[in-house]
Amino acid sequence: MECRVGCAACCIAVSITSPIPGMPLGKPAGVRCVQLTENNACKLFGRPERPSVCGSLQASIDMCGETNEDALRILSDMERLTRPNPQ
């Protein structure tokens, strides 16, 4: 499966603990990455400063569902269920 253009669910829903240019402490879950363009493209794609976790994410039906909305919901649920003290 290929990433859907303009989705960016993984750049919004998931937390990133490694530094990102413009977000030196990483990014909390549910917060839009500062490196996303207006059309949800990654400004760091293919660049060495892109966090390795971002490059490790691979689109799949289990993670992305059928729509961008599915992806945001699924990834938000996964993030909530896997944080140290789920609420």
mmCIF file as gemmi writes it, N, C-alpha and C atoms, coordinates in Angstrom:
data_model
loop_
_atom_site.group_PDB
_atom_site.id
_atom_site.type_symbol
_atom_site.label_atom_id
_atom_site.label_alt_id
_atom_site.label_comp_id
_atom_site.label_asym_id
_atom_site.label_entity_id
_atom_site.label_seq_id
_atom_site.pdbx_PDB_ins_code
_atom_site.Cartn_x
_atom_site.Cartn_y
_atom_site.Cartn_z
_atom_site.occupancy
_atom_site.B_iso_or_equiv
_atom_site.pdbx_formal_charge
_atom_site.auth_seq_id
_atom_site.auth_asym_id
_atom_site.pdbx_PDB_model_num
ATOM 1 N N . MET Axp A 1 ? 0.843 -1.175 0 1 0 ? 1 A 1
ATOM 2 C CA . MET Axp A 1 ? 0 0 0 1 0 ? 1 A 1
ATOM 3 C C . MET Axp A 1 ? 0.888 1.237 0 1 0 ? 1 A 1
ATOM 4 N N . GLU Axp A 2 ? 0.498 2.246 -0.752 1 0 ? 2 A 1
ATOM 5 C CA . GLU Axp A 2 ? 1.209 3.522 -0.79 1 0 ? 2 A 1
ATOM 6 C C . GLU Axp A 2 ? 0.517 4.516 0.141 1 0 ? 2 A 1
ATOM 7 N N . CYS Axp A 3 ? 1.284 5.453 0.688 1 0 ? 3 A 1
ATOM 8 C CA . CYS Axp A 3 ? 0.679 6.527 1.48 1 0 ? 3 A 1
ATOM 9 C C . CYS Axp A 3 ? -0.259 7.328 0.589 1 0 ? 3 A 1
ATOM 10 N N . ARG Axp A 4 ? -1.377 7.753 1.174 1 0 ? 4 A 1
ATOM 11 C CA . ARG Axp A 4 ? -2.306 8.613 0.432 1 0 ? 4 A 1
ATOM 12 C C . ARG Axp A 4 ? -1.794 10.046 0.471 1 0 ? 4 A 1
ATOM 13 N N . VAL Axp A 5 ? -1.733 10.673 -0.672 1 0 ? 5 A 1
ATOM 14 C CA . VAL Axp A 5 ? -1.297 12.056 -0.762 1 0 ? 5 A 1
ATOM 15 C C . VAL Axp A 5 ? -2.227 12.933 0.071 1 0 ? 5 A 1
ATOM 16 N N . GLY Axp A 6 ? -1.633 13.779 0.905 1 0 ? 6 A 1
ATOM 17 C CA . GLY Axp A 6 ? -2.409 14.71 1.709 1 0 ? 6 A 1
ATOM 18 C C . GLY Axp A 6 ? -2.984 14.15 2.985 1 0 ? 6 A 1
ATOM 19 N N . CYS Axp A 7 ? -2.677 12.918 3.339 1 0 ? 7 A 1
ATOM 20 C CA . CYS Axp A 7 ? -3.246 12.312 4.548 1 0 ? 7 A 1
ATOM 21 C C . CYS Axp A 7 ? -2.608 12.903 5.809 1 0 ? 7 A 1
ATOM 22 N N . ALA Axp A 8 ? -1.342 12.648 6.011 1 0 ? 8 A 1
ATOM 23 C CA . ALA Axp A 8 ? -0.553 13.159 7.139 1 0 ? 8 A 1
ATOM 24 C C . ALA Axp A 8 ? -1.042 12.698 8.509 1 0 ? 8 A 1
ATOM 25 N N . ALA Axp A 9 ? -1.868 11.668 8.572 1 0 ? 9 A 1
ATOM 26 C CA . ALA Axp A 9 ? -2.348 11.192 9.874 1 0 ? 9 A 1
ATOM 27 C C . ALA Axp A 9 ? -1.189 10.804 10.786 1 0 ? 9 A 1
ATOM 28 N N . CYS Axp A 10 ? -0.158 10.18 10.242 1 0 ? 10 A 1
ATOM 29 C CA . CYS Axp A 10 ? 0.981 9.771 11.07 1 0 ? 10 A 1
ATOM 30 C C . CYS Axp A 10 ? 1.796 10.975 11.535 1 0 ? 10 A 1
ATOM 31 N N . CYS Axp A 11 ? 1.656 12.116 10.876 1 0 ? 11 A 1
ATOM 32 C CA . CYS Axp A 11 ? 2.362 13.341 11.252 1 0 ? 11 A 1
ATOM 33 C C . CYS Axp A 11 ? 1.555 14.18 12.234 1 0 ? 11 A 1
ATOM 34 N N . ILE Axp A 12 ? 0.371 13.699 12.566 1 0 ? 12 A 1
ATOM 35 C CA . ILE Axp A 12 ? -0.504 14.411 13.497 1 0 ? 12 A 1
ATOM 36 C C . ILE Axp A 12 ? -0.823 13.523 14.7 1 0 ? 12 A 1
ATOM 37 N N . ALA Axp A 13 ? -1.276 12.307 14.457 1 0 ? 13 A 1
ATOM 38 C CA . ALA Axp A 13 ? -1.807 11.45 15.528 1 0 ? 13 A 1
ATOM 39 C C . ALA Axp A 13 ? -0.741 10.905 16.47 1 0 ? 13 A 1
ATOM 40 N N . VAL Axp A 14 ? 0.411 10.528 15.93 1 0 ? 14 A 1
ATOM 41 C CA . VAL Axp A 14 ? 1.406 9.841 16.761 1 0 ? 14 A 1
ATOM 42 C C . VAL Axp A 14 ? 2.354 10.812 17.451 1 0 ? 14 A 1
ATOM 43 N N . SER Axp A 15 ? 2.864 10.391 18.595 1 0 ? 15 A 1
ATOM 44 C CA . SER Axp A 15 ? 3.887 11.174 19.284 1 0 ? 15 A 1
ATOM 45 C C . SER Axp A 15 ? 5.249 10.804 18.706 1 0 ? 15 A 1
ATOM 46 N N . ILE Axp A 16 ? 6.141 11.769 18.717 1 0 ? 16 A 1
ATOM 47 C CA . ILE Axp A 16 ? 7.513 11.551 18.257 1 0 ? 16 A 1
ATOM 48 C C . ILE Axp A 16 ? 8.411 12.079 19.363 1 0 ? 16 A 1
ATOM 49 N N . THR Axp A 17 ? 9.253 11.218 19.912 1 0 ? 17 A 1
ATOM 50 C CA . THR Axp A 17 ? 10.081 11.62 21.044 1 0 ? 17 A 1
ATOM 51 C C . THR Axp A 17 ? 11.442 12.165 20.629 1 0 ? 17 A 1
ATOM 52 N N . SER Axp A 18 ? 11.837 11.952 19.388 1 0 ? 18 A 1
ATOM 53 C CA . SER Axp A 18 ? 13.122 12.478 18.943 1 0 ? 18 A 1
ATOM 54 C C . SER Axp A 18 ? 12.962 13.915 18.439 1 0 ? 18 A 1
ATOM 55 N N . PRO Axp A 19 ? 14.04 14.688 18.466 1 0 ? 19 A 1
ATOM 56 C CA . PRO Axp A 19 ? 13.952 16.076 18.005 1 0 ? 19 A 1
ATOM 57 C C . PRO Axp A 19 ? 13.577 16.171 16.534 1 0 ? 19 A 1
ATOM 58 N N . ILE Axp A 20 ? 12.82 17.191 16.227 1 0 ? 20 A 1
ATOM 59 C CA . ILE Axp A 20 ? 12.419 17.532 14.866 1 0 ? 20 A 1
ATOM 60 C C . ILE Axp A 20 ? 12.813 18.991 14.687 1 0 ? 20 A 1
ATOM 61 N N . PRO Axp A 21 ? 13.382 19.384 13.552 1 0 ? 21 A 1
ATOM 62 C CA . PRO Axp A 21 ? 13.655 20.804 13.372 1 0 ? 21 A 1
ATOM 63 C C . PRO Axp A 21 ? 12.391 21.631 13.631 1 0 ? 21 A 1
ATOM 64 N N . GLY Axp A 22 ? 12.505 22.582 14.544 1 0 ? 22 A 1
ATOM 65 C CA . GLY Axp A 22 ? 11.36 23.392 14.934 1 0 ? 22 A 1
ATOM 66 C C . GLY Axp A 22 ? 10.592 22.827 16.116 1 0 ? 22 A 1
ATOM 67 N N . MET Axp A 23 ? 10.887 21.59 16.478 1 0 ? 23 A 1
ATOM 68 C CA . MET Axp A 23 ? 10.264 20.925 17.635 1 0 ? 23 A 1
ATOM 69 C C . MET Axp A 23 ? 11.361 20.135 18.345 1 0 ? 23 A 1
ATOM 70 N N . PRO Axp A 24 ? 12.275 20.819 19.04 1 0 ? 24 A 1
ATOM 71 C CA . PRO Axp A 24 ? 13.445 20.143 19.602 1 0 ? 24 A 1
ATOM 72 C C . PRO Axp A 24 ? 13.142 19.075 20.649 1 0 ? 24 A 1
ATOM 73 N N . LEU Axp A 25 ? 11.965 19.123 21.252 1 0 ? 25 A 1
ATOM 74 C CA . LEU Axp A 25 ? 11.587 18.111 22.238 1 0 ? 25 A 1
ATOM 75 C C . LEU Axp A 25 ? 10.706 17.025 21.633 1 0 ? 25 A 1
ATOM 76 N N . GLY Axp A 26 ? 10.581 17.009 20.33 1 0 ? 26 A 1
ATOM 77 C CA . GLY Axp A 26 ? 9.703 16.061 19.67 1 0 ? 26 A 1
ATOM 78 C C . GLY Axp A 26 ? 8.301 16.626 19.549 1 0 ? 26 A 1
ATOM 79 N N . LYS Axp A 27 ? 7.338 15.741 19.326 1 0 ? 27 A 1
ATOM 80 C CA . LYS Axp A 27 ? 5.973 16.164 19.056 1 0 ? 27 A 1
ATOM 81 C C . LYS Axp A 27 ? 4.998 15.303 19.84 1 0 ? 27 A 1
ATOM 82 N N . PRO Axp A 28 ? 4.101 15.931 20.611 1 0 ? 28 A 1
ATOM 83 C CA . PRO Axp A 28 ? 3.089 15.138 21.313 1 0 ? 28 A 1
ATOM 84 C C . PRO Axp A 28 ? 2.03 14.586 20.349 1 0 ? 28 A 1
ATOM 85 N N . ALA Axp A 29 ? 1.399 13.531 20.759 1 0 ? 29 A 1
ATOM 86 C CA . ALA Axp A 29 ? 0.308 12.953 19.974 1 0 ? 29 A 1
ATOM 87 C C . ALA Axp A 29 ? -0.795 13.985 19.794 1 0 ? 29 A 1
ATOM 88 N N . GLY Axp A 30 ? -1.366 13.998 18.607 1 0 ? 30 A 1
ATOM 89 C CA . GLY Axp A 30 ? -2.481 14.89 18.323 1 0 ? 30 A 1
ATOM 90 C C . GLY Axp A 30 ? -2.077 16.291 17.91 1 0 ? 30 A 1
ATOM 91 N N . VAL Axp A 31 ? -0.786 16.552 17.864 1 0 ? 31 A 1
ATOM 92 C CA . VAL Axp A 31 ? -0.278 17.864 17.473 1 0 ? 31 A 1
ATOM 93 C C . VAL Axp A 31 ? 0.31 17.764 16.067 1 0 ? 31 A 1
ATOM 94 N N . ARG Axp A 32 ? -0.072 18.694 15.233 1 0 ? 32 A 1
ATOM 95 C CA . ARG Axp A 32 ? 0.425 18.733 13.856 1 0 ? 32 A 1
ATOM 96 C C . ARG Axp A 32 ? 1.921 19.046 13.853 1 0 ? 32 A 1
ATOM 97 N N . CYS Axp A 33 ? 2.696 18.279 13.117 1 0 ? 33 A 1
ATOM 98 C CA . CYS Axp A 33 ? 4.132 18.517 12.997 1 0 ? 33 A 1
ATOM 99 C C . CYS Axp A 33 ? 4.369 19.849 12.286 1 0 ? 33 A 1
ATOM 100 N N . VAL Axp A 34 ? 5.315 20.631 12.79 1 0 ? 34 A 1
ATOM 101 C CA . VAL Axp A 34 ? 5.614 21.927 12.173 1 0 ? 34 A 1
ATOM 102 C C . VAL Axp A 34 ? 6.238 21.771 10.793 1 0 ? 34 A 1
ATOM 103 N N . GLN Axp A 35 ? 6.674 20.581 10.459 1 0 ? 35 A 1
ATOM 104 C CA . GLN Axp A 35 ? 7.302 20.341 9.164 1 0 ? 35 A 1
ATOM 105 C C . GLN Axp A 35 ? 6.308 19.946 8.068 1 0 ? 35 A 1
ATOM 106 N N . LEU Axp A 36 ? 5.023 19.995 8.363 1 0 ? 36 A 1
ATOM 107 C CA . LEU Axp A 36 ? 4.005 19.723 7.346 1 0 ? 36 A 1
ATOM 108 C C . LEU Axp A 36 ? 3.691 21.008 6.586 1 0 ? 36 A 1
ATOM 109 N N . THR Axp A 37 ? 3.561 20.89 5.277 1 0 ? 37 A 1
ATOM 110 C CA . THR Axp A 37 ? 3.152 22.03 4.467 1 0 ? 37 A 1
ATOM 111 C C . THR Axp A 37 ? 1.638 22.184 4.562 1 0 ? 37 A 1
ATOM 112 N N . GLU Axp A 38 ? 1.117 23.233 3.943 1 0 ? 38 A 1
ATOM 113 C CA . GLU Axp A 38 ? -0.337 23.447 3.938 1 0 ? 38 A 1
ATOM 114 C C . GLU Axp A 38 ? -1.096 22.288 3.302 1 0 ? 38 A 1
ATOM 115 N N . ASN Axp A 39 ? -0.464 21.61 2.32 1 0 ? 39 A 1
ATOM 116 C CA . ASN Axp A 39 ? -1.131 20.479 1.671 1 0 ? 39 A 1
ATOM 117 C C . ASN Axp A 39 ? -0.69 19.135 2.263 1 0 ? 39 A 1
ATOM 118 N N . ASN Axp A 40 ? -0.176 19.17 3.507 1 0 ? 40 A 1
ATOM 119 C CA . ASN Axp A 40 ? 0.196 17.976 4.268 1 0 ? 40 A 1
ATOM 120 C C . ASN Axp A 40 ? 1.346 17.174 3.68 1 0 ? 40 A 1
ATOM 121 N N . ALA Axp A 41 ? 2.276 17.834 3.042 1 0 ? 41 A 1
ATOM 122 C CA . ALA Axp A 41 ? 3.499 17.18 2.582 1 0 ? 41 A 1
ATOM 123 C C . ALA Axp A 41 ? 4.595 17.437 3.619 1 0 ? 41 A 1
ATOM 124 N N . CYS Axp A 42 ? 5.491 16.486 3.78 1 0 ? 42 A 1
ATOM 125 C CA . CYS Axp A 42 ? 6.584 16.615 4.739 1 0 ? 42 A 1
ATOM 126 C C . CYS Axp A 42 ? 7.731 17.404 4.115 1 0 ? 42 A 1
ATOM 127 N N . LYS Axp A 43 ? 8.132 18.477 4.776 1 0 ? 43 A 1
ATOM 128 C CA . LYS Axp A 43 ? 9.259 19.289 4.303 1 0 ? 43 A 1
ATOM 129 C C . LYS Axp A 43 ? 10.591 18.56 4.47 1 0 ? 43 A 1
ATOM 130 N N . LEU Axp A 44 ? 10.622 17.538 5.334 1 0 ? 44 A 1
ATOM 131 C CA . LEU Axp A 44 ? 11.865 16.826 5.619 1 0 ? 44 A 1
ATOM 132 C C . LEU Axp A 44 ? 11.998 15.504 4.88 1 0 ? 44 A 1
ATOM 133 N N . PHE Axp A 45 ? 11.01 15.141 4.086 1 0 ? 45 A 1
ATOM 134 C CA . PHE Axp A 45 ? 11.029 13.837 3.409 1 0 ? 45 A 1
ATOM 135 C C . PHE Axp A 45 ? 12.328 13.681 2.617 1 0 ? 45 A 1
ATOM 136 N N . GLY Axp A 46 ? 13.026 12.574 2.864 1 0 ? 46 A 1
ATOM 137 C CA . GLY Axp A 46 ? 14.271 12.283 2.163 1 0 ? 46 A 1
ATOM 138 C C . GLY Axp A 46 ? 15.489 13.021 2.691 1 0 ? 46 A 1
ATOM 139 N N . ARG Axp A 47 ? 15.332 13.798 3.744 1 0 ? 47 A 1
ATOM 140 C CA . ARG Axp A 47 ? 16.442 14.56 4.306 1 0 ? 47 A 1
ATOM 141 C C . ARG Axp A 47 ? 16.945 13.887 5.574 1 0 ? 47 A 1
ATOM 142 N N . PRO Axp A 48 ? 18.225 14.036 5.897 1 0 ? 48 A 1
ATOM 143 C CA . PRO Axp A 48 ? 18.794 13.346 7.066 1 0 ? 48 A 1
ATOM 144 C C . PRO Axp A 48 ? 18.222 13.813 8.403 1 0 ? 48 A 1
ATOM 145 N N . GLU Axp A 49 ? 17.696 15.02 8.485 1 0 ? 49 A 1
ATOM 146 C CA . GLU Axp A 49 ? 17.143 15.493 9.754 1 0 ? 49 A 1
ATOM 147 C C . GLU Axp A 49 ? 15.734 14.982 10.035 1 0 ? 49 A 1
ATOM 148 N N . ARG Axp A 50 ? 15.158 14.26 9.091 1 0 ? 50 A 1
ATOM 149 C CA . ARG Axp A 50 ? 13.852 13.645 9.333 1 0 ? 50 A 1
ATOM 150 C C . ARG Axp A 50 ? 14.014 12.547 10.38 1 0 ? 50 A 1
ATOM 151 N N . PRO Axp A 51 ? 13.181 12.541 11.425 1 0 ? 51 A 1
ATOM 152 C CA . PRO Axp A 51 ? 13.311 11.509 12.462 1 0 ? 51 A 1
ATOM 153 C C . PRO Axp A 51 ? 13.191 10.093 11.873 1 0 ? 51 A 1
ATOM 154 N N . SER Axp A 52 ? 14.006 9.191 12.389 1 0 ? 52 A 1
ATOM 155 C CA . SER Axp A 52 ? 14.007 7.825 11.853 1 0 ? 52 A 1
ATOM 156 C C . SER Axp A 52 ? 12.655 7.151 12.041 1 0 ? 52 A 1
ATOM 157 N N . VAL Axp A 53 ? 11.935 7.487 13.109 1 0 ? 53 A 1
ATOM 158 C CA . VAL Axp A 53 ? 10.621 6.881 13.322 1 0 ? 53 A 1
ATOM 159 C C . VAL Axp A 53 ? 9.678 7.216 12.165 1 0 ? 53 A 1
ATOM 160 N N . CYS Axp A 54 ? 9.801 8.401 11.619 1 0 ? 54 A 1
ATOM 161 C CA . CYS Axp A 54 ? 8.943 8.793 10.49 1 0 ? 54 A 1
ATOM 162 C C . CYS Axp A 54 ? 9.209 7.904 9.273 1 0 ? 54 A 1
ATOM 163 N N . GLY Axp A 55 ? 10.478 7.667 9.001 1 0 ? 55 A 1
ATOM 164 C CA . GLY Axp A 55 ? 10.83 6.819 7.875 1 0 ? 55 A 1
ATOM 165 C C . GLY Axp A 55 ? 10.486 5.358 8.084 1 0 ? 55 A 1
ATOM 166 N N . SER Axp A 56 ? 10.325 4.958 9.344 1 0 ? 56 A 1
ATOM 167 C CA . SER Axp A 56 ? 10.022 3.553 9.624 1 0 ? 56 A 1
ATOM 168 C C . SER Axp A 56 ? 8.543 3.228 9.481 1 0 ? 56 A 1
ATOM 169 N N . LEU Axp A 57 ? 7.691 4.231 9.477 1 0 ? 57 A 1
ATOM 170 C CA . LEU Axp A 57 ? 6.256 3.975 9.325 1 0 ? 57 A 1
ATOM 171 C C . LEU Axp A 57 ? 5.953 3.528 7.901 1 0 ? 57 A 1
ATOM 172 N N . GLN Axp A 58 ? 5.229 2.461 7.765 1 0 ? 58 A 1
ATOM 173 C CA . GLN Axp A 58 ? 4.87 1.926 6.461 1 0 ? 58 A 1
ATOM 174 C C . GLN Axp A 58 ? 3.358 1.838 6.345 1 0 ? 58 A 1
ATOM 175 N N . ALA Axp A 59 ? 2.831 2.441 5.312 1 0 ? 59 A 1
ATOM 176 C CA . ALA Axp A 59 ? 1.381 2.423 5.106 1 0 ? 59 A 1
ATOM 177 C C . ALA Axp A 59 ? 0.873 0.985 5 1 0 ? 59 A 1
ATOM 178 N N . SER Axp A 60 ? -0.229 0.731 5.69 1 0 ? 60 A 1
ATOM 179 C CA . SER Axp A 60 ? -0.891 -0.576 5.6 1 0 ? 60 A 1
ATOM 180 C C . SER Axp A 60 ? -2.374 -0.356 5.878 1 0 ? 60 A 1
ATOM 181 N N . ILE Axp A 61 ? -3.185 -1.253 5.415 1 0 ? 61 A 1
ATOM 182 C CA . ILE Axp A 61 ? -4.626 -1.131 5.632 1 0 ? 61 A 1
ATOM 183 C C . ILE Axp A 61 ? -4.947 -1.136 7.123 1 0 ? 61 A 1
ATOM 184 N N . ASP Axp A 62 ? -4.18 -1.903 7.929 1 0 ? 62 A 1
ATOM 185 C CA . ASP Axp A 62 ? -4.41 -1.948 9.375 1 0 ? 62 A 1
ATOM 186 C C . ASP Axp A 62 ? -4.115 -0.616 10.043 1 0 ? 62 A 1
ATOM 187 N N . MET Axp A 63 ? -3.184 0.132 9.51 1 0 ? 63 A 1
ATOM 188 C CA . MET Axp A 63 ? -2.793 1.405 10.089 1 0 ? 63 A 1
ATOM 189 C C . MET Axp A 63 ? -3.53 2.58 9.455 1 0 ? 63 A 1
ATOM 190 N N . CYS Axp A 64 ? -3.861 2.46 8.182 1 0 ? 64 A 1
ATOM 191 C CA . CYS Axp A 64 ? -4.391 3.6 7.433 1 0 ? 64 A 1
ATOM 192 C C . CYS Axp A 64 ? -5.871 3.5 7.087 1 0 ? 64 A 1
ATOM 193 N N . GLY Axp A 65 ? -6.435 2.319 7.161 1 0 ? 65 A 1
ATOM 194 C CA . GLY Axp A 65 ? -7.841 2.159 6.8 1 0 ? 65 A 1
ATOM 195 C C . GLY Axp A 65 ? -8.077 2.497 5.338 1 0 ? 65 A 1
ATOM 196 N N . GLU Axp A 66 ? -9.297 2.904 5.046 1 0 ? 66 A 1
ATOM 197 C CA . GLU Axp A 66 ? -9.691 3.19 3.661 1 0 ? 66 A 1
ATOM 198 C C . GLU Axp A 66 ? -9.642 4.675 3.315 1 0 ? 66 A 1
ATOM 199 N N . THR Axp A 67 ? -9.651 5.536 4.344 1 0 ? 67 A 1
ATOM 200 C CA . THR Axp A 67 ? -9.693 6.98 4.104 1 0 ? 67 A 1
ATOM 201 C C . THR Axp A 67 ? -8.719 7.692 5.038 1 0 ? 67 A 1
ATOM 202 N N . ASN Axp A 68 ? -8.469 8.963 4.771 1 0 ? 68 A 1
ATOM 203 C CA . ASN Axp A 68 ? -7.621 9.768 5.652 1 0 ? 68 A 1
ATOM 204 C C . ASN Axp A 68 ? -8.23 9.847 7.05 1 0 ? 68 A 1
ATOM 205 N N . GLU Axp A 69 ? -9.539 9.949 7.122 1 0 ? 69 A 1
ATOM 206 C CA . GLU Axp A 69 ? -10.225 10.006 8.412 1 0 ? 69 A 1
ATOM 207 C C . GLU Axp A 69 ? -10.037 8.708 9.186 1 0 ? 69 A 1
ATOM 208 N N . ASP Axp A 70 ? -10.116 7.562 8.469 1 0 ? 70 A 1
ATOM 209 C CA . ASP Axp A 70 ? -9.846 6.266 9.104 1 0 ? 70 A 1
ATOM 210 C C . ASP Axp A 70 ? -8.444 6.262 9.7 1 0 ? 70 A 1
ATOM 211 N N . ALA Axp A 71 ? -7.475 6.717 8.925 1 0 ? 71 A 1
ATOM 212 C CA . ALA Axp A 71 ? -6.08 6.707 9.372 1 0 ? 71 A 1
ATOM 213 C C . ALA Axp A 71 ? -5.903 7.527 10.638 1 0 ? 71 A 1
ATOM 214 N N . LEU Axp A 72 ? -6.479 8.705 10.675 1 0 ? 72 A 1
ATOM 215 C CA . LEU Axp A 72 ? -6.356 9.549 11.863 1 0 ? 72 A 1
ATOM 216 C C . LEU Axp A 72 ? -6.996 8.881 13.075 1 0 ? 72 A 1
ATOM 217 N N . ARG Axp A 73 ? -8.152 8.271 12.889 1 0 ? 73 A 1
ATOM 218 C CA . ARG Axp A 73 ? -8.835 7.588 13.991 1 0 ? 73 A 1
ATOM 219 C C . ARG Axp A 73 ? -8.033 6.372 14.464 1 0 ? 73 A 1
ATOM 220 N N . ILE Axp A 74 ? -7.585 5.544 13.54 1 0 ? 74 A 1
ATOM 221 C CA . ILE Axp A 74 ? -6.841 4.324 13.887 1 0 ? 74 A 1
ATOM 222 C C . ILE Axp A 74 ? -5.549 4.675 14.61 1 0 ? 74 A 1
ATOM 223 N N . LEU Axp A 75 ? -4.795 5.611 14.063 1 0 ? 75 A 1
ATOM 224 C CA . LEU Axp A 75 ? -3.516 5.969 14.678 1 0 ? 75 A 1
ATOM 225 C C . LEU Axp A 75 ? -3.711 6.668 16.025 1 0 ? 75 A 1
ATOM 226 N N . SER Axp A 76 ? -4.744 7.467 16.144 1 0 ? 76 A 1
ATOM 227 C CA . SER Axp A 76 ? -5.041 8.096 17.43 1 0 ? 76 A 1
ATOM 228 C C . SER Axp A 76 ? -5.4 7.043 18.472 1 0 ? 76 A 1
ATOM 229 N N . ASP Axp A 77 ? -6.192 6.056 18.074 1 0 ? 77 A 1
ATOM 230 C CA . ASP Axp A 77 ? -6.538 4.955 18.983 1 0 ? 77 A 1
ATOM 231 C C . ASP Axp A 77 ? -5.3 4.166 19.38 1 0 ? 77 A 1
ATOM 232 N N . MET Axp A 78 ? -4.443 3.853 18.419 1 0 ? 78 A 1
ATOM 233 C CA . MET Axp A 78 ? -3.208 3.107 18.714 1 0 ? 78 A 1
ATOM 234 C C . MET Axp A 78 ? -2.322 3.893 19.683 1 0 ? 78 A 1
ATOM 235 N N . GLU Axp A 79 ? -2.201 5.172 19.437 1 0 ? 79 A 1
ATOM 236 C CA . GLU Axp A 79 ? -1.388 6.019 20.316 1 0 ? 79 A 1
ATOM 237 C C . GLU Axp A 79 ? -1.952 6.017 21.734 1 0 ? 79 A 1
ATOM 238 N N . ARG Axp A 80 ? -3.246 6.193 21.85 1 0 ? 80 A 1
ATOM 239 C CA . ARG Axp A 80 ? -3.892 6.218 23.169 1 0 ? 80 A 1
ATOM 240 C C . ARG Axp A 80 ? -3.72 4.881 23.89 1 0 ? 80 A 1
ATOM 241 N N . LEU Axp A 81 ? -3.88 3.782 23.182 1 0 ? 81 A 1
ATOM 242 C CA . LEU Axp A 81 ? -3.826 2.457 23.79 1 0 ? 81 A 1
ATOM 243 C C . LEU Axp A 81 ? -2.416 2.016 24.154 1 0 ? 81 A 1
ATOM 244 N N . THR Axp A 82 ? -1.401 2.63 23.567 1 0 ? 82 A 1
ATOM 245 C CA . THR Axp A 82 ? -0.026 2.205 23.817 1 0 ? 82 A 1
ATOM 246 C C . THR Axp A 82 ? 0.775 3.177 24.674 1 0 ? 82 A 1
ATOM 247 N N . ARG Axp A 83 ? 0.187 4.293 25.073 1 0 ? 83 A 1
ATOM 248 C CA . ARG Axp A 83 ? 0.933 5.2 25.947 1 0 ? 83 A 1
ATOM 249 C C . ARG Axp A 83 ? 1.033 4.574 27.33 1 0 ? 83 A 1
ATOM 250 N N . PRO Axp A 84 ? 2.052 4.971 28.108 1 0 ? 84 A 1
ATOM 251 C CA . PRO Axp A 84 ? 2.307 4.318 29.387 1 0 ? 84 A 1
ATOM 252 C C . PRO Axp A 84 ? 1.126 4.264 30.341 1 0 ? 84 A 1
ATOM 253 N N . ASN Axp A 85 ? 0.319 5.3 30.419 1 0 ? 85 A 1
ATOM 254 C CA . ASN Axp A 85 ? -0.838 5.308 31.316 1 0 ? 85 A 1
ATOM 255 C C . ASN Axp A 85 ? -2.085 5.651 30.511 1 0 ? 85 A 1
ATOM 256 N N . PRO Axp A 86 ? -2.609 4.686 29.724 1 0 ? 86 A 1
ATOM 257 C CA . PRO Axp A 86 ? -3.768 4.981 28.892 1 0 ? 86 A 1
ATOM 258 C C . PRO Axp A 86 ? -4.964 5.474 29.715 1 0 ? 86 A 1
ATOM 259 N N . GLN Axp A 87 ? -5.66 6.446 29.158 1 0 ? 87 A 1
ATOM 260 C CA . GLN Axp A 87 ? -6.831 6.992 29.837 1 0 ? 87 A 1
ATOM 261 C C . GLN Axp A 87 ? -8.015 6.994 28.909 1 0 ? 87 A 1
